[in-house]
Amino acid sequence: MDSLQKTSYPYRMVAGVDIGNSTTEVVIASIMENDIKYLSTAILPTTGVKGTIQNVDGVLETLKVAADQASIEISDLSAIMLNEATPVISEIAMETISQTEIIGSSMIGHNPDTPGGRGIATGITRHIENIRIEGDVIAVVPAEYDFEEVAEKINAAFDEGYSITGVILKKDDGVLVANRLKKTIPIVDEVLNIEKVPLGMKAAIEVAGNGETIKVLSNPYGLATLFSLSPSETKDIIPISKSLIGNRSGVVIKNPEGNVKSEKIPAGSITMADKDRKVRVDVLEGAEKIMQARSALDELEDAFGDQGTNVGAMLGRVKEQMSELTGLSDIKIKDVLAVDTFVPVKVSGAIAGEYAMENAVLLAAMVKTSRLPMEKIAQALSEKTGVYVKIEGQEANMAILGALTTPGSDKPLAILDMGGGSTDAAIIDKHGNIKSVHLSGAGEMVTMIINSELALEDKELAELIKKYPLAKVDSLLNLRFEDGSVKFMEEPLDPDFYARVVVVTPEKLIPIRGGKKLTLEKIRLVRREAKKKVFVTNAMRALTRVAPDGNIRNIEFVVMVGGSALDFEIPEMISNELANYRIVAGRGNIRGSEGPRNAVATGLVIHAREG
């Protein structure tokens, strides 16, 4: 039903409201007999999950901003037009295919800024006060010892003929200690939890030279050699060696009483069904197999996973969450997007937060329910504003009407609407007939991949890495950008930025910190691959679904709209891919002024005028 009684038609002044996964966009326009006069636009974050009653507060806030800009009151509107934001949720779950727990073993594999010395050594861990014993010794030094005292004690032990082969420090004194020793030995510092280092155990320590990475401790056969491991023990030690790959320093301490427990977590199988058949795919087969099965089906009726497995729990959470938000019980999965990725798995027994990167499958699932929740939103808006509210049309259909206001565009035309949670495509032929599709997976999924594969544990930083270019602070007076260009600063940078990779936002530089040192090249590669996996993949499958006769080569022009069309590299990636099919693609410029934003809201106003 529509909310409140329609007072007049055609409407005199209307608001088009696009409730998206991440943002809510509004346009206010005055509709005249032969024209539409656009008065104002506004955009604010969406409140709650798209298509649920929690959206009302965000819609009201955005309407208020737009109304203020147009110098009117919300009550002056003749009507509010809502997109048909039938509840859609993109739930993302990364399920590791395997997991290994190291029990009773310890390791230190971080990358301190100031490791000292270099080389590979083994020995028994001993407190700095108790290093005078026969055999090779690794000295363990708590924070109360300063570098001069440490160097003095170790040099004295050297003079007395004792074999001190390496040092583990809590403070960041690695270089200071190394410079004062009579022999060059590997030193690892900045070990915050040094009290957890077991004493009296055999340890291996390695420090690589500048610009190099360790080679022995990151090699399972190297560990096998140092600790005299059997073939089965060598297989079990792989998570430790994996977690040390790329580090400049590392320590492994083996507890003879410990053991390694390796077990498969049941990733499970996902079953997808259309109206005619079902297909079942084991998640262990990877994302490609899952997407091949999805492509073999027509419109998805539902998807579910095996009970007691990771994928079963993930899809169950999606349905349960949407059921709680909407009060409905009949929740169906309408689309899935699978991507192969890596996730950091913390290794039990680690002392400095070490982790191993494990294979994983990332799933984004989209859920749709009935029209009822959207009607509740419309009713609530009517009651709060006193304005007639209408649910006007499907999102992609409205987006294509808005996209046609881009200068130089005309029918026939296809659009890609790329947002935070979903990717829509639609095509309009020369007669005005529209075909559209709504798929899961967009900007939020890219953020999740970046956050996981870089082991940031910081979603806000991952979002910034997704949106903005990178640079390396080569000195306090210049930046080297990822494209090779250099910028000289008018004022010296904060010393904390020195030698760091930073995200270059319009307002300021954001340093990238993490458990492991991340190079500019590594971050850029992960960011671009994540965008390709999600946006290029979704663009191709969406356009294929709407293309005449299912052949993407039958499309001539594509206009990209939505928040992700503002990205500094996604549109170019998609354009390059579509160029292989002789398709002309580019960002939209809604109404010649809004860029790729506001397509759906503008389309709602146009549709309202057309009746």
C-alpha positions as a printed Julia matrix, in Angstrom:
611×3 Matrix{Float64}:
  0.0     0.0     0.0
  1.02    3.62   -0.38
  1.25    5.77    2.72
 -1.31    8.54    3.39
 -3.73    9.76    0.77
 -2.28   11.18   -2.42
 -3.3    14.85   -2.52
 -2.62   15.8    -6.11
 -1.13   14.53   -9.35
  1.06   15.45  -11.04
  3.05   16.38   -7.91
  4.2    19.95   -7.44
  7.36   19.36   -5.42
  8.83   15.92   -4.75
 11.82   14.29   -3.07
 13.5    11.23   -4.53
 15.07    9.11   -1.79
 17.6     6.37   -2.53
 18.29    4.18    0.51
 21.6     2.43   -0.16
 23.72   -0.05    1.78
 26.16    2.67    2.88
 24.52    6.02    2.12
 21.1     7.61    1.7
 20.78   10.11   -1.16
 18.04   12.67   -1.66
 17.11   15.08   -4.43
 14.34   17.65   -4.17
 12.75   18.88   -7.39
  9.92   21.04   -8.58
  7.89   19.36  -11.3
  6.41   21.64  -13.91
  4.3    20.85  -16.95
  7.21   20.44  -19.37
 10.25   20.46  -17.12
 11.84   19.4   -13.85
 13.7    21.97  -11.77
 16.16   20.36   -9.37
 16.43   22.38   -6.16
 18.89   20.52   -3.92
 20.66   17.24   -3.18
 21.98   15.67    0.01
 23.82   12.52    1.07
 24.32   11.02    4.54
 25.21    7.56    5.93
 22.36    5.04    5.95
 21.08    4.19    9.42
 20.6     0.48    9.98
 20.56   -2.29    7.38
 19.17   -1.24    4.01
 15.45   -1.89    3.67
 14.63   -2.05    7.4
 12.72    0.31    9.69
 16.03    1.62   11.11
 16.47    3.49    7.79
 13.8     6.04    8.75
 16.05    8.16   10.98
 18.69    8.46    8.24
 16.08    9.34    5.61
 14.65   12.09    7.82
 18.11   13.56    8.48
 18.97   13.56    4.77
 15.6    15.07    3.84
 16.15   17.82    6.4
 19.57   18.72    4.91
 18.13   18.79    1.37
 15.1    20.82    2.47
 17.3    23.39    4.21
 19.38   23.77    1.05
 16.21   24.3    -0.98
 14.92   26.82    1.61
 11.74   24.83    2.22
 10.24   22.68    4.96
  9.8    18.94    4.53
  6.07   19.51    4.97
  6.12   21.65    1.79
  6.72   18.48   -0.28
  3.84   17.03   -2.24
  5.36   13.54   -2.15
  8.39   11.5    -1.13
  9.43    8.81   -3.6
 11.36    5.82   -2.2
 13.37    3.3    -4.15
 12.13   -0.26   -3.77
 14.86   -1.12   -1.28
 13.45   -4.56   -0.59
 15.64   -5.67    2.34
 19.06   -6.66    1.09
 21.96   -7.6     3.31
 25.45   -8.47    2.18
 26.95  -10.65    4.88
 30.62  -11.44    4.43
 32.24  -14.47    6.03
 35.79  -15.67    5.51
 36.07  -19.28    6.46
 39.53  -20.82    6.72
 39.88  -24.1     4.92
 42.3   -25.45    7.55
 43.69  -24.44   10.89
 46.73  -25.61   12.84
 47.32  -25.08   16.54
 50.86  -25.14   17.91
 50.59  -26.32   21.5
 53.51  -25.97   23.89
 55.71  -24.22   21.34
 56.71  -20.58   21.27
 57.79  -18.25   18.54
 58.67  -14.61   17.97
 58.42  -13.5    14.38
 57.68   -9.82   14.35
 59.62   -7.21   12.41
 61.15   -4.82   14.96
 62.5    -1.53   13.66
 65.87   -2.07   15.29
 67.07   -5.71   15.2
 70.78   -5.95   15.83
 73.59   -7.93   14.28
 72.82  -10.64   11.78
 73.06  -14.37   11.19
 71.47  -17.62   12.37
 72.16  -19.2    15.75
 70.83  -21.83   18.15
 71.15  -22.14   21.9
 69.38  -22.63   25.22
 67.31  -19.65   26.46
 68.73  -18.2    29.68
 68.08  -15.06   31.72
 70.82  -12.44   31.2
 72.05  -13.04   34.78
 72.47  -16.77   34.16
 74.32  -17.01   30.85
 77.55  -18.5    32.17
 76.9   -22.17   31.39
 78.48  -24.66   29.06
 77.11  -24.82   25.52
 75.43  -22.28   23.27
 73.15  -19.72   25.01
 70.45  -17.3    23.83
 70.29  -14.44   26.36
 66.8   -13.23   27.38
 66.8    -9.62   28.63
 63.88   -7.98   30.54
 63.15   -4.24   30.31
 65.04   -3.2    33.47
 68.41   -3.7    31.79
 69.8    -0.87   29.65
 71.87   -1.49   26.53
 75.26   -0.68   28.1
 74.68   -3.11   30.96
 73.55   -5.85   28.55
 76.57   -5.38   26.29
 78.92   -5.36   29.32
 77.54   -8.65   30.67
 77.68  -10.41   27.29
 81.22   -9.15   26.51
 82.35  -10.36   29.93
 80.91  -13.79   29.15
 82.72  -13.75   25.81
 86.01  -12.95   27.58
 85.5   -15.87   29.94
 85.01  -18.26   27.02
 81.24  -18.72   27.16
 79.24  -19.06   23.92
 76.47  -16.44   23.75
 75.0   -16.97   20.28
 71.99  -14.59   20.29
 69.93  -12.12   22.33
 66.19  -11.5    22.83
 65.41   -8.02   24.23
 62.2    -6.43   25.48
 63.38   -2.86   24.8
 64.19   -1.45   21.35
 67.95   -1.55   21.98
 68.99   -4.11   19.36
 71.32   -1.86   17.39
 72.74   -0.19   20.51
 73.65   -3.54   22.04
 75.03   -4.93   18.74
 77.3    -1.91   18.28
 78.94   -2.57   21.67
 79.5    -6.31   21.39
 82.87   -7.85   20.55
 81.22  -10.4    18.25
 78.43  -10.14   15.69
 75.43  -12.19   16.82
 71.71  -11.98   15.93
 69.62   -9.8    18.28
 65.81   -9.5    18.24
 64.28   -6.67   20.26
 60.86   -5.08   20.99
 59.49   -8.37   22.39
 56.71   -6.96   24.58
 55.73  -10.26   26.2
 59.27  -11.33   27.02
 58.1   -12.83   30.31
 56.38  -15.53   28.23
 59.64  -16.65   26.66
 60.32  -20.08   28.23
 63.76  -20.45   29.77
 65.92  -23.53   29.52
 64.55  -24.43   26.09
 66.34  -24.84   22.78
 65.82  -21.82   20.55
 66.77  -20.73   17.06
 67.24  -17.03   16.26
 67.83  -15.37   12.9
 68.39  -11.77   11.77
 68.78  -10.88    8.09
 70.78   -8.0     6.68
 69.24   -4.7     5.55
 66.9    -5.21    2.61
 66.87   -8.99    3.11
 64.5   -11.45    4.8
 65.23  -14.49    6.93
 65.7   -17.74    5.01
 66.21  -20.55    7.52
 63.41  -20.09   10.07
 60.88  -19.38    7.3
 61.75  -22.73    5.69
 60.21  -25.85    7.3
 63.25  -27.86    6.26
 65.46  -25.25    7.87
 63.56  -25.69   11.14
 63.77  -29.46   10.74
 67.53  -29.21   10.45
 67.95  -26.95   13.47
 65.63  -28.96   15.73
 66.31  -32.46   14.3
 62.63  -32.98   13.44
 61.09  -36.14   12.0
 59.11  -35.94    8.72
 55.79  -35.86   10.61
 57.07  -33.11   12.96
 58.32  -31.16    9.93
 54.82  -31.23    8.44
 53.36  -29.97   11.71
 55.83  -27.06   11.94
 54.69  -25.53    8.6
 52.38  -22.88   10.22
 55.36  -21.5    12.15
 57.59  -21.24    9.08
 54.74  -19.72    7.03
 54.14  -17.0     9.6
 57.81  -15.95    9.43
 57.95  -15.53    5.65
 58.98  -11.99    4.69
 60.32  -11.07    8.14
 63.75   -9.62    8.79
 64.05  -11.4    12.13
 62.57  -14.32   13.98
 62.87  -16.65   16.94
 61.5   -20.18   17.36
 61.58  -21.91   20.73
 60.59  -25.58   20.86
 59.14  -27.03   24.03
 59.97  -30.76   24.03
 56.85  -31.46   26.09
 54.62  -29.68   23.65
 52.86  -31.05   20.61
 51.16  -29.83   17.49
 47.48  -30.37   16.82
 46.39  -30.0    13.23
 42.76  -30.37   12.26
 40.51  -29.59    9.35
 37.68  -27.23   10.07
 34.69  -28.46    8.07
 34.2   -25.66    5.58
 31.15  -27.54    4.29
 29.24  -27.46    1.05
 26.93  -24.78   -0.3
 23.73  -25.81   -2.09
 22.12  -23.35   -4.51
 18.75  -23.83   -6.15
 16.65  -22.18   -8.84
 13.07  -23.16   -9.66
 14.15  -26.23  -11.64
 17.23  -27.75   -9.98
 19.84  -27.71   -7.25
 23.66  -27.7    -7.38
 25.97  -28.55   -4.48
 29.58  -27.41   -4.26
 32.2   -28.16   -1.62
 33.68  -24.87   -0.4
 37.1   -26.56   -0.4
 36.92  -26.56   -4.2
 37.29  -22.79   -4.11
 35.53  -19.7    -5.39
 35.81  -20.52   -9.08
 33.82  -23.75   -8.71
 31.19  -22.01   -6.59
 30.71  -19.25   -9.18
 30.59  -21.75  -12.05
 27.74  -23.5   -10.25
 26.0   -20.16   -9.61
 26.29  -19.2   -13.3
 24.71  -22.51  -14.34
 21.5   -21.55  -12.51
 18.86  -19.04  -13.48
 17.36  -16.72  -10.86
 18.44  -18.06   -7.47
 15.58  -19.23   -5.27
 17.69  -19.95   -2.18
 21.08  -21.12   -0.92
 22.05  -22.96    2.22
 25.04  -24.75    3.73
 25.58  -28.03    5.53
 24.7   -27.96    9.21
 27.65  -27.94   11.57
 29.98  -26.37    8.98
 31.42  -22.9     8.48
 29.4   -22.09    5.37
 26.21  -23.43    6.98
 26.73  -21.19   10.0
 27.52  -18.19    7.78
 24.38  -18.46    5.65
 22.35  -19.23    8.76
 23.58  -16.0    10.37
 22.52  -14.02    7.32
 18.97  -15.36    7.44
 18.73  -15.07   11.22
 19.93  -11.47   11.23
 17.51  -10.43    8.51
 14.66  -12.25   10.22
 15.37  -10.33   13.44
 15.51   -7.01   11.59
 12.32   -7.49    9.6
 10.21   -9.76   11.8
  9.75  -12.1     8.83
 10.52  -15.81    8.85
 10.63  -16.71    5.16
 14.12  -15.44    4.3
 15.75  -16.55    1.05
 19.3   -16.08   -0.29
 18.97  -14.5    -3.74
 22.61  -14.27   -4.81
 26.12  -15.19   -3.69
 29.56  -14.01   -4.74
 32.59  -16.14   -3.81
 36.21  -14.97   -3.88
 39.41  -16.86   -3.06
 41.47  -15.01   -0.49
 43.73  -15.42    2.55
 43.01  -14.85    6.22
 45.44  -14.45    9.13
 45.16  -17.29   11.64
 46.92  -16.7    14.95
 49.31  -19.48   15.86
 48.84  -20.83   19.37
 52.03  -20.55   21.37
 53.01  -17.3    19.66
 54.61  -14.66   21.87
 54.43  -11.57   19.65
 51.04  -12.11   17.99
 52.34  -14.19   15.07
 49.91  -15.58   12.55
 49.93  -17.73    9.44
 48.06  -16.79    6.28
 45.59  -19.57    5.49
 43.58  -20.19    2.33
 39.97  -19.07    2.62
 36.82  -18.53    0.61
 35.06  -15.21    1.07
 31.29  -15.25    0.53
 28.92  -12.34    0.15
 25.27  -13.4     0.35
 22.32  -11.22   -0.58
 18.93  -11.68    1.02
 15.54  -10.48   -0.14
 12.2   -10.69    1.63
  8.7    -9.47    0.88
  7.64   -5.87    0.23
  6.24   -5.54    3.75
  9.32   -4.0     5.49
  9.52   -1.32    2.8
  5.87   -0.48    3.36
  6.6    -0.08    7.07
  9.32    2.44    6.22
  6.94    4.38    3.97
  4.23    4.4     6.65
  6.66    5.61    9.33
  7.94    8.4     7.07
  4.38    9.51    6.33
  3.51    9.63   10.01
  6.63   11.63   10.89
  6.45   14.11    8.0
  2.78   14.33    7.09
  3.79   13.9     3.45
  2.48   11.33    0.97
  5.1     8.57    0.52
  5.23    6.18   -2.41
  7.48    3.17   -3.13
  8.19    4.09   -6.71
 10.23    1.44   -8.51
 13.06   -1.05   -8.65
 16.48    0.38   -7.9
 18.24   -0.49  -11.16
 15.28    0.71  -13.24
 15.35    4.08  -11.48
 19.14    4.27  -11.84
 18.93    3.95  -15.6
 16.43    6.82  -15.8
 18.84    8.94  -13.78
 21.82    7.84  -15.86
 20.1     9.03  -19.04
 20.47   12.59  -17.75
 24.23   12.23  -18.33
 25.16   14.55  -21.22
 25.84   12.57  -24.39
 23.88    9.47  -23.33
 20.86    8.03  -25.14
 18.88    4.82  -25.56
 19.82    2.01  -25.9
 22.01    2.14  -22.82
 23.27   -0.12  -20.04
 24.23    0.99  -16.54
 26.3    -0.44  -13.73
 25.22    0.83  -10.3
 28.07   -0.02   -7.9
 27.49    0.65   -4.23
 28.66   -0.63   -0.88
 26.86   -3.95   -0.67
 25.51   -4.78   -4.11
 26.12   -4.31   -7.82
 23.15   -3.61  -10.09
 22.96   -3.64  -13.86
 20.15   -2.57  -16.17
 19.69   -2.03  -19.88
 17.09    0.07  -21.68
 16.33   -0.46  -25.35
 15.32    2.2   -27.85
 11.63    1.54  -27.05
 12.11    2.18  -23.34
 11.93   -1.45  -22.18
 14.16   -2.11  -19.17
 15.78   -5.33  -17.96
 17.69   -5.32  -14.66
 19.56   -7.53  -12.19
 20.66   -7.13   -8.56
 23.81   -8.97   -7.39
 25.65   -9.32   -4.08
 29.15   -8.0    -3.55
 30.6    -4.49   -3.87
 32.65   -1.99   -1.9
 32.21   -3.51    1.56
 33.54   -6.83    0.28
 36.67   -5.12   -1.11
 37.27   -3.5     2.28
 36.99   -6.89    3.99
 39.52   -8.47    1.61
 42.03   -5.63    2.15
 41.61   -5.79    5.92
 42.13   -9.54    5.95
 44.93  -10.05    3.43
 46.99   -7.23    4.95
 46.16   -8.43    8.5
 45.3    -4.86    9.51
 42.57   -5.62   12.06
 41.36   -2.09   11.33
 38.33   -1.78    9.05
 38.51    2.03    8.92
 42.11    1.94    7.72
 41.21   -0.74    5.14
 38.43    1.54    3.86
 40.92    4.4     3.44
 43.38    2.13    1.61
 40.55    1.17   -0.74
 39.56    4.75   -1.49
 42.84    6.68   -1.75
 46.31    6.33   -3.35
 49.46    5.42   -1.45
 52.83    7.07   -0.99
 56.15    6.29    0.74
 57.77    8.9     2.97
 61.33    8.82    1.64
 62.37   11.78    3.77
 60.64   14.31    5.98
 60.48   16.66    3.01
 59.25   14.46    0.17
 56.72   11.77   -0.72
 57.09    9.15   -3.45
 53.64    8.21   -4.76
 52.7     4.75   -5.98
 52.77    5.98   -9.6
 56.42    7.04   -9.18
 55.79   10.77   -8.94
 57.39   12.79   -6.14
 55.98   15.63   -4.06
 58.19   18.0    -2.07
 56.66   19.29    1.16
 56.59   22.94    2.19
 56.85   21.94    5.87
 58.73   18.93    7.31
 56.56   15.91    8.05
 56.1    14.41   11.49
 59.16   12.19   12.21
 56.74    9.35   12.99
 55.99    9.18    9.24
 59.62    8.6     8.24
 60.13    5.51    6.03
 56.45    4.59    6.38
 53.82    3.91    3.74
 50.94    6.38    4.05
 47.45    6.75    2.63
 47.09   10.13    0.93
 43.61   11.44    1.79
 42.44   14.94    0.76
 42.8    16.11    4.37
 45.95   14.44    5.67
 48.4    11.56    5.5
 47.44    8.37    7.34
 50.38    6.07    8.28
 49.81    2.35    7.75
 50.78    0.34   10.78
 50.33   -3.36   11.33
 51.75   -6.47   12.87
 54.04   -6.87    9.85
 55.85   -4.25    7.84
 53.89   -3.7     4.66
 55.56   -2.41    1.51
 53.86    0.04   -0.81
 53.98   -2.53   -3.61
 52.33   -5.23   -1.47
 49.49   -2.96   -0.31
 48.83   -1.71   -3.84
 48.76   -5.26   -5.22
 46.27   -6.47   -2.59
 44.05   -3.41   -3.12
 43.92   -3.74   -6.91
 43.42   -7.51   -6.88
 40.56   -7.13   -4.39
 38.83   -4.63   -6.66
 39.29   -6.86   -9.69
 37.97   -9.92   -7.87
 34.8    -8.11   -6.8
 33.99   -5.29   -9.21
 35.31   -6.59  -12.53
 33.85  -10.03  -11.8
 30.47   -8.59  -10.82
 30.4    -6.14  -13.73
 30.87   -8.96  -16.22
 28.29  -11.3   -14.7
 25.76   -8.49  -14.21
 26.04   -7.17  -17.76
 25.91  -10.69  -19.18
 22.64  -11.27  -17.3
 20.96   -8.2   -18.82
 22.58   -8.27  -22.28
 20.32   -9.0   -25.29
 20.38  -12.76  -25.92
 22.77  -13.11  -22.97
 25.67  -11.96  -25.14
 27.66   -9.09  -23.62
 28.91   -8.12  -27.08
 25.37   -6.93  -27.87
 25.88   -4.0   -25.47
 27.36   -0.83  -26.98
 27.39    1.75  -24.16
 27.72    1.42  -20.37
 27.4     4.23  -17.84
 28.82    3.58  -14.37
 27.0     5.14  -11.41
 26.93    4.75   -7.64
 29.41    5.51   -4.88
 32.04    3.03   -6.09
 32.03    4.69   -9.52
 33.81    7.58   -7.75
 36.76    5.31   -6.98
 40.08    6.41   -8.48
 40.71    3.09  -10.25
 37.59    0.86  -10.37
 35.97    2.58  -13.41
 39.23    2.32  -15.36
 39.54   -1.38  -14.51
 36.02   -2.06  -15.75
 36.45    0.11  -18.84
 39.62   -1.76  -19.78
 37.85   -5.11  -19.41
 34.81   -3.99  -21.43
 37.07   -2.57  -24.15
 37.88   -6.19  -25.02
 34.24   -6.47  -26.13
 34.25   -3.11  -27.97
 31.97   -1.6   -25.31
 32.28    2.11  -24.55
 32.15    2.63  -20.76
 32.64    5.59  -18.45
 31.47    7.33  -15.3
 28.05    8.93  -15.38
 27.48   12.61  -14.74
 23.93   12.73  -13.43
 22.08   15.87  -14.57
 25.44   17.13  -15.85
 26.43   18.15  -12.33
 26.38   15.29   -9.82
 28.99   12.93  -11.23
 28.0     9.27  -10.79
 26.04   10.03   -7.6
 22.28   10.52   -7.23
 21.22    8.37  -10.21
 18.49    6.44   -8.36
 17.12    9.49   -6.53
 17.0    11.45   -9.8
 15.36    8.51  -11.57
 12.64    8.44   -8.91
 11.79   12.08   -9.62
 11.72   11.47  -13.37
  9.49    8.42  -12.91
  7.16   10.43  -10.68
  6.77   13.09  -13.38
  6.0    10.45  -15.98
  3.3     9.06  -13.75
